[in-house]
Amino acid sequence: MATVQDLIDRLEAEAAADADPDATPDVGIIMGSDSDLPVMEDAYDALDDLGFAEQTDFGDPPDARFTYESYVVSAHRTPELMYAYGETATARGLDVIIAGAGGKSADLPNMTASIAYPVPVIGVPVQEKSVDSVIGMPTGAPIVAVDAGKSYNAALSAAQVLAREHDAVAERLVELHDEQKAGVADDSAALHDLGLDGFRDR
């Protein structure tokens, strides 16, 4: 069974490895508890839709050029792990972090943004009551945040950050957007042409 210190040691060893940036996770997904996973899974789906692969072994990356990793990191129960994750983010090759947290004291996104600065952090309030906590950052310590539960959008925003330097990611974003537009057009035509009952039955 892994301990918090085991995870900290792992992060620090990875930071010291001086790995090829092309082989390290580009996006980090962290959440305050595994109970946040049902909301945060949409971020995984978005990155998968864009052709990213999940990297579960830092030293043995998948074949995909763009990858993501994930950890459970509690700002309140494991603050030392949160600090280690934020402090090693740059050295471990992360370009952007998606951080989700719930409850009224959803501090993981904004604390991580402060620690990992200047690595951009996109906050996901897991619940409506988490919004104020996630977006409440002072001037000079910015965080980007999406609406409650919108981790899919958070992942798209993370990809947009990467797209500024990687044409392949920009192309994937445009393709996905076009697919979503085509889906709306298809629904619109089907609703009109089949009528309500036919649309429901299709």
Backbone hydrogen bonds in HBPLUS format (Angstrom, degrees):
<---DONOR---> <-ACCEPTOR-->    atom                        ^
c    i                          cat <-CA-CA->   ^        H-A-AA   ^      H-
h    n   atom  resd res      DA  || num        DHA   H-A  angle D-A-AA Bond
n    s   type  num  typ     dist DA aas  dist angle  dist       angle   num
A0006-ASP N   A0003-THR O   3.06 MM   3  5.02 118.4  2.45  93.1 108.5     1
A0007-LEU N   A0003-THR O   3.15 MM   4  6.56 153.9  2.22 150.2 155.9     2
A0008-ILE N   A0004-VAL O   2.96 MM   4  6.29 156.7  2.02 150.4 157.3     3
A0009-ASP N   A0005-GLN O   2.84 MM   4  6.00 164.4  1.86 152.0 156.1     4
A0010-ARG N   A0006-ASP O   2.94 MM   4  6.17 150.6  2.03 142.1 150.6     5
A0011-LEU N   A0007-LEU O   2.96 MM   4  6.24 164.6  1.98 152.0 154.8     6
A0012-GLU N   A0008-ILE O   2.95 MM   4  6.17 164.4  1.97 154.5 158.8     7
A0013-ALA N   A0009-ASP O   2.91 MM   4  6.04 152.3  1.98 145.4 153.1     8
A0014-GLU N   A0010-ARG O   2.94 MM   4  6.16 157.6  1.99 152.1 158.3     9
A0015-ALA N   A0011-LEU O   2.93 MM   4  6.16 152.9  2.00 145.6 153.4    10
A0016-ALA N   A0012-GLU O   3.06 MM   4  6.26 141.7  2.21 138.4 148.0    11
A0017-ALA N   A0014-GLU O   3.15 MM   3  5.08 152.3  2.23  98.8 107.2    12
A0023-ALA N   A0020-ASP O   2.79 MM   3  5.42 161.0  1.82 123.9 130.6    13
A0024-THR N   A0021-PRO O   3.43 MM   3  5.26 167.6  2.44 100.1 103.7    14
A0026-ASP N   A0067-THR O   2.93 MM  41  5.55 146.0  2.05 124.4 131.9    15
A0095-ASP N   A0026-ASP O   2.87 MM  69  5.29 166.3  1.89 135.8 140.5    16
A0027-VAL N   A0067-THR O   3.27 MM  40  6.64 154.4  2.34 142.9 150.3    17
A0069-GLU N   A0027-VAL O   3.01 MM  42  6.54 148.8  2.11 157.2 167.0    18
A0028-GLY N   A0096-VAL O   3.07 MM  68  6.55 157.3  2.12 148.9 156.1    19
A0098-ILE N   A0028-GLY O   2.72 MM  70  6.07 167.6  1.73 170.8 175.2    20
A0029-ILE N   A0069-GLU O   2.84 MM  40  6.04 151.8  1.92 142.9 152.4    21
A0071-TYR N   A0029-ILE O   2.98 MM  42  6.54 145.7  2.10 154.6 164.9    22
A0030-ILE N   A0098-ILE O   2.87 MM  68  6.30 164.3  1.89 165.5 170.9    23
A0100-GLY N   A0030-ILE O   2.91 MM  70  6.36 161.2  1.94 149.7 154.4    24
A0031-MET N   A0071-TYR O   3.21 MM  40  6.78 140.8  2.38 146.7 157.9    25
A0073-VAL N   A0031-MET O   2.78 MM  42  5.77 155.8  1.83 147.3 155.3    26
A0032-GLY N   A0100-GLY O   3.10 MM  68  6.59 140.1  2.27 148.7 160.5    27
A0036-ASP N   A0033-SER O   2.97 MM   3  5.52 163.2  2.00 114.4 119.9    28
A0037-LEU N   A0034-ASP O   3.14 MM   3  5.26 159.7  2.18 104.1 110.4    29
A0039-VAL N   A0036-ASP O   3.10 MM   3  5.72 135.3  2.31 117.3 127.7    30
A0040-MET N   A0036-ASP O   3.01 MM   4  6.17 165.7  2.03 151.5 156.1    31
A0041-GLU N   A0037-LEU O   2.76 MM   4  5.62 139.1  1.92 157.9 160.9    32
A0043-ALA N   A0040-MET O   2.92 MM   3  5.55 144.6  2.04 116.8 125.9    33
A0044-TYR N   A0041-GLU O   3.06 MM   3  5.13 116.9  2.47  97.2 112.2    34
A0045-ASP N   A0041-GLU O   2.98 MM   4  6.36 158.6  2.02 150.9 157.1    35
A0046-ALA N   A0042-ASP O   2.93 MM   4  6.17 156.6  1.99 145.4 150.7    36
A0047-LEU N   A0043-ALA O   3.07 MM   4  6.30 167.2  2.09 150.7 153.7    37
A0048-ASP N   A0044-TYR O   2.82 MM   4  6.05 157.5  1.87 153.2 160.4    38
A0049-ASP N   A0045-ASP O   2.80 MM   4  6.03 153.3  1.87 147.0 154.8    39
A0050-LEU N   A0046-ALA O   3.06 MM   4  6.35 131.7  2.30 138.8 151.5    40
A0050-LEU N   A0047-LEU O   3.11 MM   3  5.00 131.3  2.35  92.3 105.7    41
A0052-PHE N   A0047-LEU O   2.90 MM   5  5.26 157.0  1.95 157.2 149.6    42
A0051-GLY N   A0048-ASP O   2.96 MM   3  5.11 162.7  1.99 109.0 113.5    43
A0053-ALA N   A0066-PHE O   3.03 MM  13  6.56 147.8  2.13 141.0 149.8    44
A0068-TYR N   A0053-ALA O   2.99 MM  15  6.39 142.4  2.13 150.1 156.0    45
A0055-GLN N   A0068-TYR O   2.71 MM  13  5.67 172.5  1.71 162.3 163.3    46
A0060-ASP N   A0057-ASP O   3.03 MM   3  5.23 153.7  2.10 107.9 116.3    47
A0078-THR N   A0074-SER O   2.98 MM   4  5.06 145.8  2.10 121.9 131.7    48
A0081-LEU N   A0078-THR O   3.02 MM   3  5.40 131.1  2.27 108.3 120.7    49
A0082-MET N   A0078-THR O   3.16 MM   4  6.55 155.0  2.22 151.1 158.6    50
A0083-TYR N   A0079-PRO O   2.94 MM   4  6.23 159.0  1.99 150.5 155.5    51
A0084-ALA N   A0080-GLU O   3.04 MM   4  6.21 156.4  2.09 137.5 144.1    52
A0085-TYR N   A0081-LEU O   2.85 MM   4  6.05 159.0  1.89 150.5 156.1    53
A0086-GLY N   A0082-MET O   2.99 MM   4  6.19 169.4  2.00 152.7 155.5    54
A0087-GLU N   A0083-TYR O   2.82 MM   4  5.86 163.5  1.85 152.2 157.6    55
A0088-THR N   A0084-ALA O   3.04 MM   4  5.98 144.3  2.18 142.2 149.3    56
A0089-ALA N   A0086-GLY O   3.42 MM   3  5.28 155.6  2.48  97.5 104.4    57
A0092-ARG N   A0088-THR O   2.88 MM   4  5.94 142.3  2.03 157.1 168.2    58
A0094-LEU N   A0089-ALA O   3.06 MM   5  5.41 148.3  2.17 162.7 155.8    59
A0093-GLY N   A0090-THR O   2.99 MM   3  5.23 160.8  2.03 109.7 115.1    60
A0097-ILE N   A0120-PRO O   3.01 MM  23  6.41 161.2  2.04 156.5 162.6    61
A0122-ILE N   A0097-ILE O   2.79 MM  25  6.22 162.9  1.82 162.4 168.0    62
A0099-ALA N   A0122-ILE O   2.93 MM  23  6.16 162.0  1.96 149.4 154.9    63
A0124-VAL N   A0099-ALA O   2.79 MM  25  5.98 152.3  1.86 150.3 149.5    64
A0101-ALA N   A0124-VAL O   3.15 MM  23  6.58 152.3  2.24 163.2 166.3    65
A0126-VAL N   A0101-ALA O   2.88 MM  25  5.43 178.4  1.88 135.7 135.4    66
A0107-ASP N   A0105-SER O   3.03 MM   2  5.59 130.2  2.29 104.8  90.4    67
A0111-MET N   A0107-ASP O   2.90 MM   4  5.85 162.8  1.93 163.8 169.5    68
A0112-THR N   A0108-LEU O   2.92 MM   4  5.84 160.1  1.96 148.3 154.3    69
A0113-ALA N   A0109-PRO O   2.94 MM   4  6.13 151.9  2.02 143.6 151.8    70
A0114-SER N   A0110-ASN O   3.12 MM   4  6.30 147.7  2.23 138.8 146.3    71
A0115-ILE N   A0111-MET O   2.99 MM   4  6.27 157.2  2.04 149.9 156.1    72
A0116-ALA N   A0112-THR O   2.76 MM   4  5.76 171.5  1.77 158.6 161.3    73
A0119-VAL N   A0116-ALA O   3.01 MM   3  5.53 157.6  2.06 131.0 125.6    74
A0144-VAL N   A0121-VAL O   3.20 MM  23  6.33 166.9  2.22 170.1 167.7    75
A0123-GLY N   A0144-VAL O   2.66 MM  21  6.10 159.7  1.69 155.0 157.4    76
A0146-VAL N   A0123-GLY O   3.07 MM  23  6.41 157.3  2.13 173.4 171.4    77
A0149-GLY N   A0125-PRO O   2.76 MM  24  6.12 152.6  1.84 158.8 168.1    78
A0130-SER N   A0127-GLN O   2.96 MM   3  5.27 157.3  2.01 109.8 117.1    79
A0131-VAL N   A0128-GLU O   3.21 MM   3  5.70 169.0  2.23 117.0 120.2    80
A0134-VAL N   A0130-SER O   3.05 MM   4  6.25 159.6  2.10 157.8 163.7    81
A0135-ILE N   A0131-VAL O   3.03 MM   4  6.25 166.4  2.05 164.2 166.9    82
A0136-GLY N   A0132-ASP O   3.12 MM   4  5.81 121.0  2.48 137.2 148.5    83
A0137-MET N   A0135-ILE O   2.89 MM   2  5.83 130.6  2.14 112.3  97.2    84
A0141-ALA N   A0138-PRO O   3.14 MM   3  5.80 157.4  2.20 140.8 141.0    85
A0150-LYS N   A0147-ASP O   3.09 MM   3  5.61 166.9  2.11 139.4 139.4    86
A0154-ALA N   A0150-LYS O   3.19 MM   4  6.56 148.6  2.30 141.0 150.3    87
A0155-ALA N   A0151-SER O   3.00 MM   4  6.28 152.1  2.08 146.9 152.3    88
A0156-LEU N   A0152-TYR O   3.05 MM   4  6.44 151.9  2.13 146.5 154.7    89
A0157-SER N   A0153-ASN O   2.89 MM   4  6.16 155.8  1.95 149.5 155.9    90
A0158-ALA N   A0154-ALA O   2.91 MM   4  6.22 149.4  2.01 143.3 152.1    91
A0159-ALA N   A0155-ALA O   2.95 MM   4  6.23 154.6  2.01 146.1 152.5    92
A0160-GLN N   A0156-LEU O   2.90 MM   4  6.21 143.9  2.03 142.4 153.1    93
A0161-VAL N   A0157-SER O   3.06 MM   4  6.41 147.6  2.17 146.0 153.5    94
A0162-LEU N   A0158-ALA O   3.22 MM   4  6.62 158.2  2.27 146.2 151.1    95
A0163-ALA N   A0159-ALA O   2.78 MM   4  5.98 142.3  1.92 144.9 156.8    96
A0164-ARG N   A0161-VAL O   3.37 MM   3  5.80 154.8  2.44 106.3 112.7    97
A0165-GLU N   A0162-LEU O   3.05 MM   3  5.78 156.5  2.11 119.2 125.3    98
A0166-HIS N   A0162-LEU O   2.99 MM   4  6.05 133.7  2.22 142.3 155.1    99
A0169-VAL N   A0166-HIS O   3.15 MM   3  5.62 128.4  2.43 108.1 119.4   100
A0170-ALA N   A0166-HIS O   3.27 MM   4  6.67 159.9  2.31 149.4 155.2   101
A0171-GLU N   A0167-ASP O   2.87 MM   4  6.14 158.0  1.92 154.3 159.9   102
A0172-ARG N   A0168-ALA O   3.08 MM   4  6.29 152.1  2.16 139.9 147.1   103
A0173-LEU N   A0169-VAL O   2.93 MM   4  6.20 154.6  2.00 150.9 157.7   104
A0174-VAL N   A0170-ALA O   3.05 MM   4  6.34 160.6  2.09 151.1 155.4   105
A0175-GLU N   A0171-GLU O   2.96 MM   4  6.16 160.0  2.01 147.9 153.6   106
A0176-LEU N   A0172-ARG O   2.92 MM   4  6.09 162.5  1.95 149.8 154.2   107
A0177-HIS N   A0173-LEU O   2.94 MM   4  6.13 158.3  1.99 147.4 153.8   108
A0178-ASP N   A0174-VAL O   2.90 MM   4  6.13 156.2  1.96 148.6 155.1   109
A0179-GLU N   A0175-GLU O   2.94 MM   4  6.22 152.4  2.01 147.2 154.8   110
A0180-GLN N   A0176-LEU O   2.96 MM   4  6.26 154.4  2.03 148.1 154.8   111
A0181-LYS N   A0177-HIS O   2.93 MM   4  6.23 153.4  2.01 147.8 155.2   112
A0182-ALA N   A0178-ASP O   2.89 MM   4  6.11 156.0  1.95 147.2 153.9   113
A0183-GLY N   A0179-GLU O   2.98 MM   4  6.23 146.5  2.09 142.3 151.3   114
A0184-VAL N   A0180-GLN O   3.17 MM   4  6.50 150.0  2.27 143.4 150.0   115
A0185-ALA N   A0181-LYS O   3.01 MM   4  6.33 161.4  2.04 151.7 156.7   116
A0186-ASP N   A0182-ALA O   2.90 MM   4  6.09 156.5  1.96 148.4 154.7   117
A0187-ASP N   A0183-GLY O   3.02 MM   4  6.22 158.6  2.06 144.8 150.2   118
A0188-SER N   A0184-VAL O   2.88 MM   4  6.09 158.5  1.93 150.8 157.2   119
A0189-ALA N   A0185-ALA O   2.96 MM   4  6.19 165.2  1.99 152.3 155.3   120
A0190-ALA N   A0186-ASP O   2.95 MM   4  6.09 161.7  1.99 148.0 153.6   121
A0191-LEU N   A0187-ASP O   2.87 MM   4  6.00 160.7  1.91 151.2 156.1   122
A0192-HIS N   A0188-SER O   3.08 MM   4  6.29 162.8  2.11 147.9 152.5   123
A0193-ASP N   A0189-ALA O   2.80 MM   4  5.87 171.8  1.80 155.5 158.4   124
A0194-LEU N   A0190-ALA O   2.84 MM   4  5.51 158.2  1.88 142.9 149.0   125
A0195-GLY N   A0191-LEU O   3.05 MM   4  5.30 133.4  2.27 124.8 134.6   126
A0199-PHE N   A0195-GLY O   2.82 MM   4  5.90 153.7  1.89 154.2 162.6   127
A0200-ARG N   A0196-LEU O   2.95 MM   4  6.20 156.6  2.00 151.4 156.9   128
A0201-ASP N   A0197-ASP O   3.05 MM   4  6.25 142.2  2.20 142.8 153.1   129
A0202-ARG N   A0198-GLY O   3.08 MM   4  6.10 124.5  2.40 140.5 152.6   130
